[in-house]
Amino acid sequence: MVKQHKIMVTGANGQLGKELKRAAPSFPRFDFMFLSKGDLSIDDYEKVTGFLKTNQPQYCINCAAYTAVDKAEEEKAEAFGVNGLAVGILATVCKTYHTKLIQISTDYIFDGTSTVPYKEEAATHPQNVYGDSKLLGEQLALMENPEVIIIRTSWIYSEFGKNFVKTMLKLMNEKDEINVVNDQMGSPTYAADLANMILTIIANCHPDSDRESNINWTPGIYHYCNEGAISWYDFAMAIKELSGYQGRINPVSTLQYPTAAARPPYSVLDTGKIRHIFHVKTIPWKESLAACLARIRMNHS
């Protein structure tokens, strides 16, 4: 049977893009087009239009993003260009060619003053340029394309790219003592879990889905992360436990570890909506961390 259902993935060289590529064979009825920045600049209206006109994908997962949170404070134009304006272009063209768009957003659109997990309708108030730029992307996507699904996530990590887990493993290999912030709370998200969840939603909502239950493409904003609320220090201690690190990890305050960009002190996301609407499950954060570390050991031994 010839596969006619196409999914384009932008930002294919990032953490989520690479996890989507790894998950793709588990979704054989779809043809995937994985596009790096070199393959398609999503801030170029003409090129995006040409690509969608030629290839006619049914779905687009936008993983392209400027993610250097601290650097964004100095490179504001670059951050807003990729995370904001380019998303508006992609949403506009996707609407024209009837391509369903999934846009990835972030917990950093919140200010962190809440004491309970953030629901999708909670007031947004970014505390840094990165958060501002991602919020603009959300706003433009919703304005230009009423069919868009926006998925906010938090604290993404995987064996690919730069992330907290890989940084900790590197430091644990080099140092006998590490300082980690203990007054910022959030929920880690294993990019492999996020990738599988996104593709499951697409597969279950696709018109020829084999599922008996009727799950429909339902546009809007959703939150997804692994289960549990922890601090970066808690996260580091779990990495220590699971990796066998023998050194010391010291809890420090945000004031003791200043960064160029402010971080929300609390950015735990409520995942109830996405679980209810799309019948997907969330996995406990430590279970997913163990899976990631096992994969890193297997691939780097």
N, C-alpha and C positions, 0 to 999 in steps of 0.2 A: 504493500500500500504506500502510495506517495504521501509524504508528510506535507501538509499545506499550511500548517499553523506556525507562524514565525514569532519568535520573541527576540527583540533586540535588547542588548545590555550595553549601556554606555559606562564608561569608567571601568572597563574590564580588567585593568591591571591593579585595581585596589583590592582591599581585603574582601569586601562583599562580592565584587566582580569575580574574583578568583574562586570564592566559595560557590558562587552560582555556576561557574564553569565545571567545578568538580561535581556538583549535584545534578547537572544537566542530563547525564545518561540515565538517571532514574525517572526521567520524564520524556520517554522516547517518542511520544506523538508530536513533539514540538521540534522544529528546526531553530537552532539558536544562532544568533549573530553577535559575537562578542567584539565590542569596539573600544579600542583605546583612544586616548586623545589624538594620537597620530592618525588613527583611522577616520575619526569624525570629531571635529570641533563643534560642540553643541552651542557655542556662542555665535556660530556663523549661520544665519538664517537660510541663505541660499544653499549651502551644503547640506544642512539638515533637511530642507525641503526636497532637494535632489535625491537624497538617500531614501527618504520615506516614499517618495513618488515611485522610485525604481523598485524598491524591495517590498513595499506594502506589508509591513509587519502588523500582526494583530495586537501585539503588546510591546511596550517599551518599559524597561526597568532602568531608571536613571540612578546609577551609582557614581556618576561623575561628580566630584566635589573638591573644593579647596578645604583641606582639613587641618592645616597647620594653625591651630588655635592662637598660639602666642604670636606667631609671625604675622597673622592677619591684622594685628593692631597697627603694624607698619605698612602692610600691603592691602590696604582697604579696597582699592579699586579692583585688584585681582580677586579678592574674596567675593565682593559683590557681583563681579562679572560672571564668575563660575556658579556661585551658589544662588544668585538672585536672577540677574537679567537672562542668563542662558536658560534657566528653567522656564522662564516666561516664553522664550522662543520655542523650546521643545514642546511645551504644553500647547502652544498655538498651532504648530505644525501637526502634532498628534491629533488634535481635534479635526483639522482639515482632512486628514487621511484616515479618520476613524480608527486610530491606533489607541488602545487603552494604555494610559500612563500610570506607572507606580513611581512616585517620587519619595526618596529617602530623606528624612529630616532628623532633628536632634532634640535631646532634652535641654540643650543650652538655650532654647528659646524661652525658658522660664528663668525667673530670678532666684529661685531657691529658698524663698521665704515660707513656703508651705511646710506643714508638719505631717501631712497625709499625702499618699501617692497622687500625682497629678492626673486628672481626667482630661480628655481631649478638649473640653470646652473651657478649661481654666484660663485665666487671663495670662497673656504672654508679656514678658518684660525682659528681653535679653540683657545680659550684663557685659557682653563683649562684642567685638566686630563680627566674629564668626557666627554667633547666635543671631545678630542682626541680619547678616547676609542670608542665613538659612531661613529666617522668618520671611524675608522678602521673597525668597523662592517659593515658599508655601503660598503667600498671598497672590503672587503672579500666576502660579499654577491654578489656583482655585478661580481666579478672575478669568483666565483665558480658556479654561477647560473644565466644564462642569462634571465630566466623567472621571476626573483624576482621583486616585487613591494616594493619600499621603501617609507614610508610616514613619512616625517618630521613634527613634531608638536611642540607646545610651551605652556608653562605655564599651564600644565595640572592640573585640580582639579576635585574633585567629593566629594560625602559624604563619600567615602571610603579612607582609608590610610592617609598619611601625605601630606598636601598641603597647599598652601597659604590661601585659604578660611577657612579651618578648624583652622589653626593657628590664623587667625584674630578673628574668633568667640570665640576661647578660651581666647585670650588676652582681647577682649572686655568684656568678662565675669569676668575678673580678675582685669582689670586696668581702671583707669579714663583717662589715657593719653597714646598714642601709637605713636612711631616714625616709619615712613615708607618712603623708598627711592622714590624720585620723578624724578630721572634723568636716569632711565632705562625704555626704551619703548619696548612694545611687544604686543602680542595678546593672551588673555586667551583662553584656550580650555577646554570646559566641556567634560570630558571623555565619558559621555553618548552620546554626539553628535558624537564623534570620533568613538565609537563602532558601532553606527547605520550606519554611513557612510561606514565603512569597510565592514560590513555585507551586506549592499545594493550593494556595488561594486561586492562582490562575487556572490550574488544572481542574479544580472543583467548580469554578465559575464558568468554564468554557462551555459553549453550547452543546458539544457532544460528550460532555462529562458522563462517565459510567455510574456516577454516584446516584443512588436512589433518592437521597435527601436533596431537596431543592435549595441550592445555595446560589445566590445571585450576586453579580458584580454590584457592590454597593459603594458608591463614591463617598469620599469624605476623609476625615483625619482619624488615624488610629495610632495606638501606642503598642509597641512590642519590645519586650526585653526578657531576660531570664528571670525566674522567680527569686525573690529575696531582696532585702535592702541591707547594704553593707557599706563600710567606709573603704577608702583605698588601702588603709592599713589592714583591715580585715582581709581584703583581697590578697594583699602581699603575704600575709600570714598563711593563707590557704595555699598559695603558690609554694611557699617555703615547705609546708607540711607535705604536699604532694610531690615535690621535686627532691626532697631530702636535703635541702640546704641546711648547713650546720652553723651559719653565722647569726648575727643579731639584727633584728629589725626594730627600730625605734619609732614610736608614734610621735609625730610633731604636728603643731597647729599650722593652719594656712598662713598665719602671720610669720611663722618661722621659715616658711618656704614660699616666698613671694614669686609670682609669675607675672609676665607682661599683661596677660588677659585674666580678668576676674572669672572665677568659677562659681556656679551656683552651689551653696552649701548643702542643699537638699534637692535632688532631681529624680526621685523615684517616680516611675511611671505606672499608672493603673492600666492593666492590660485587659480588663473585663470586657470592653467593647469588641475588640478584635476576636476574642475567644468566643463571644456570644454570636456575633454576626457570621463569622466564617468557620466556626467549629474547629478552630485550631487549638493546639495545646502549648503551654509554656513549660519549660524544663527548669528545674532548680539550678541555680547558678553554679553550685559546687560540682554537680554532676557533669555539667557542660565543660567546666574548667578541667576536670579530670580527663574528659574525652579529648580536649584540645592538647593537653600536656602529653597524653599517650600518643597522639598523632605526631607531635613534635619529636618525641623520643624515637618513634618508629622511622621517621623520615630523615632524622639527623644522626642516627647511630652509626 
